[in-house]
């Protein structure tokens, strides 16, 4: 579960909840005899730190450890790492933090930056957004291994092109020879929309094929696209250059965004990157059951995948499994699964790259149906004293597990108002727990 900055409000766990959790650990812990005050404070601190780590890292992306190149776009670009038009790009510290943004003179027409690879990458990954419909005049080339850091008419290498004239628009992997981008090697299944984040991954397989993975959404798991590039159709050279070349008109000179760059000498780790519970599904006629969506970080060998690879903590096995995409499967459970906290255990499996996964456990929740009075407003500080931000504290007054997804908090519903939700993702409140809604969680956390 996670929230991005464009949501109506930011959720964070209140200090009351941390304190209450610490008290519960103190009461039920195995510390013998009287519990010293210093140890009690340490317990609370550990709880607070653990929740901070969990909430900071989720959702996240599993990178091979360690990545060989993983630049920090919260810091300014430096000549020690990058070459090219450094003054035409800026790193965003506000808004969409950790993003590299084009910020070039409107009459410049093109700009590029590159960094040298002193190894032969197996994986290239990055995210990008073009705040416009791309065309031949407004698009980018992401070079994997150019021979020239200028990425200009002398550059030769592999590059992903981010759009063209006409519709539909696609990502295309191209061979570039002395600046000529006429050699198309692979085209994406996904089409390009304007003002949409995409996460892109290119992999050089153990058989030296190039595979393309793309997802809509900066935090989404990239999915394998159809097609591949044969080893005889490309060449990867040590000491090549990775970088971005942008072409733009005057009105597009600041509307390219890049982020989450990671180059690695290893394949992605095989793991399940996402588990989604679907309680309202038309996949099965049995309305009493549920479905679970499973997303794999690396495609499993589907010929060996079956329902027996999945098991709930009470031993229940799915009744059926459907995999519309090699990385996405739906588990069908025909019988009722009671509300509460559950664990899905996944047995080791092999991937299409002959990797062996480990055994995994994923916690998921099934919420109760909330009724009047189950969730109450405990505090409503619309004009707090000093420099504290406004906040609302909610309390789960019931013995139910309640999901805040798609809940609204407003004075009244007006036809002219857009639907603004507290969160559009799962956020569960356990019985007797608190949660605080605010627009500035970082400021409020130190004042409550």
Order of alpha helices (4+ residues) and beta strands (2+ residues): beta-alpha-alpha-beta-beta-beta-beta-beta-beta-beta-beta-beta-beta-beta-beta-beta-beta-beta-beta-beta-beta-beta-beta-beta-beta-beta-beta-beta-beta-alpha
